[in-house]
Amino acid sequence: QVQLAESGGGLVQPGVSLGLSCAASGSIFSINVMGWYRQAPGKQRELVATITSGGLTYYADAVKRRFTISRDKAKNTVYLQMNSLKPEDTAVYYCAVPRSFLGTTVDYWGQGTQVTVSS
C-alpha cells in the first residue's frame, strides 16, 4: 500500500504561480511513475503530468510550457509547479501513482487539494 498526501492548494489570481507537493509513504519501493491529475466541477478527472523514476516527463497539452512536474526521490515527494495560472485551471488536484507513463490506470490516489484561480 502507498499513501499520498498533497499540500499547497489555494485561491490565487489569474497569471500567478502556485506549487503543489505530494509526499508518498508506505510501500514506496514499488513506485516507478508518479503523477498529477485534476478534476474540474462537472468534468471528468484528467491527467495533468507524470514523471518516471528516471525523470522522464509527460504533460497534457493544456498545461505544457506552464506547468512543471519534478520529483525528489530521497524525500519520496513529487511537485507540480504551476505558472501563468488561468481560471480554467481551477480544479481539485490529485497526486497519484499510475501504472504507466501515460497514466491511464492508477493504483493509488491522494485525497486531493483544491486550486481555485479567480480574480
C-alpha positions, 0 to 999 in steps of 0.5 A: 500500500502507498499513501499520498498526501498533497499540500499547497492548494489555494485561491490565487489570481489569474497569471500567478504561480502556485506549487503543489507537493505530494509526499508518498509513504508506505510501500514506496519501493514499488513506485516507478511513475508518479503523477498529477491529475485534476478534476474540474466541477462537472468534468471528468478527472484528467491527467495533468503530468507524470514523471518516471523514476528516471525523470522522464516527463509527460504533460497534457497539452493544456498545461505544457510550457506552464506547468512543471512536474519534478520529483525528489526521490530521497524525500519520496515527494513529487511537485507540480509547479504551476505558472501563468495560472488561468481560471480554467485551471481551477480544479481539485488536484490529485497526486497519484501513482499510475501504472504507466507513463501515460497514466491511464490506470492508477493504483493509488490516489491522494485525497486531493487539494483544491486550486481555485484561480479567480480574480 
